Amino acid sequence: MPLDDNESAPLRTDPLPPDPWPILTGWLDRAFARRDQPNPHTMYLATVDPDGTPSVRAVLAKRLDPSGYVVFYTNYRSRKARALESAPAAACFHWDHAERQVRIEGEVTRSPGDESDAYFATRPWESQVGAWASEQSEPIESRDALMAKVLETMVEHGVDPLAEPKPPLSRPPYWGGYRLHARQVELWASGPGRVHDRGLWTRELRVTPEGVETAPWRVSRLQP
């Protein structure tokens, strides 16, 4: 279902709102409420490998922080993680049924360990075992070999699939969260005759040892 007047209003007024994040958060909340797609928090994450090779994949955005960053989780030894540690990244939300899209570009930092611990504790036990067992992105000779690693991991951690309750697993040191801090956000909403509404928000952003410093947003309207 396309945007209704209330949902599209933020992009159809001049001047555009000073902060894109409340609009993005509202769109995501609305997508969850409608349930028109199985995982409305799917985010397409684009990275560049250290050798300059581009790559893109779908991840799940687990939190949108009001300060302007998106949290997602992965294996710190994976190909995506190696890219995230070496260069900025970009992401895209696309809700085809609602005819809207969000593009984000920015810098990436690791989430604090206690935040990653807390999220890992909420995962199903099968996913916890999988995180320990998988050397993500690395080759393996067969599916049988992969399942053998999973079973070996279950034995090592004392997990009996038939017993309840399952023992809690701690987070692997090589698995955790990342924060994509938005330097640029573009919001897109479809319009009749392909006269779409596009707003672009940009800000200065600097990663320091103490944290991430940001300046106020600057906003402009883009032609479709």
RALIN-V316863 format. One line per field, one symbol per residue. phi: phi as a letter, one per 20 degrees, with the letter a starting at -180 (. if undefined). psi: psi as a letter, one per 30 degrees, with the letter a starting at -180 (. if undefined). Layout:
BEGIN
phi=???
psi=???
END
This chain:
BEGIN
phi=.fgegffeggeddcffgfcffffgffffgffffflebfcfefceddccfgenffbbbecdfeadegfocddbcaefdffffffffdbfccbbecdffelbbcdccreccffggfffgffgfefgffffffffeeegnefbfafgfffffffffffgemedfeecefffdffffdcrecdeefebcddccfcfmmefdcccdcbfbcecgeqddcdffdcbedff
psi=klkleeefeffglkllkfkfeeeeeeeeeeeeeehfleifgkkjkklklfggklkklklkjfkjkffhlkklllkfgleeeeeffflllllkkjjeffhlkkkkkalklklkeeeeeeeeffkleeeeeeeeekikfklkfleeeeeeeeeeeeeeghjjfflklkkkklkkfgkallkjjkfkkkkkkllkggilkkkkkllkkkklffakklllkkklkkk.
END
